[in-house]
């Protein structure tokens, strides 16, 4: 999967590099102030795992902040984008009730150290149906890859469960200009199938003091519920949301 994402990014660069028109490269750094809500369930054949609330049961922090990097190649009505985000939480708590995780029992009144790591990557293409001065509206086609690793440790036990979710999504994005170098923008993309779903949406207000740089502030929601295709007993209910700030430059 990493090779696929890398090849997609290389293809995008070559496509724009050999285009007869002038391409714009946009680099963005983002800082996201998140709140987490998540439940995990890891089962083994013949033994159903416990649905575990990572905040209340494992003691992971509800609020935590993360960075994200994005690069976008923009040519006329076409945009190609790659983004990468690494998220990680840890918990340390004496659990109040017994749980079963990936075939291992963790008894009540046992101290459990836990970790939740999420790697979120996406390669996206957007075609702007409307592209005029001060107004854009486009269709988004994304390929998202979410890798989730959950680890629980207790005296004599160290068990992990991994859910890898490759997801093609579709969505809309747009921007509208305002006076005094301000604009508003919003986008959302996602998919739903068989009770599973994924949606990533945001809205922001942007300030562009010079033509090649902008700062933004907004609110973003990432929400998904999935069952691992590789192991029908691995389930993840995962929501992060909160305000963000960004700085981007174009060249």
Secondary structure, 3 states (H helix, E strand, C coil): CHHHHHHHHHHHHHHHHCCCCCCEEEEEEEEEEEEEEEEEECCECCECCCCEECCCCCCCCCEEEEEEEEEEEEECCEEEEEEEEEEEEEEEEECCCCEEECCEEECCCCEEEEEEEEEEEEEEEEEEEEEECCEEEEEEEEEEEEEEEEEEEECCEEEEEEEEEEEEEEEEEEEEECCCCEEEEEEEEEEEECCEEEEEEEEEEEEEEECCEEEEEEEEEEEEEEECCCCCCCEEEEEEEEEEEEEEEEC
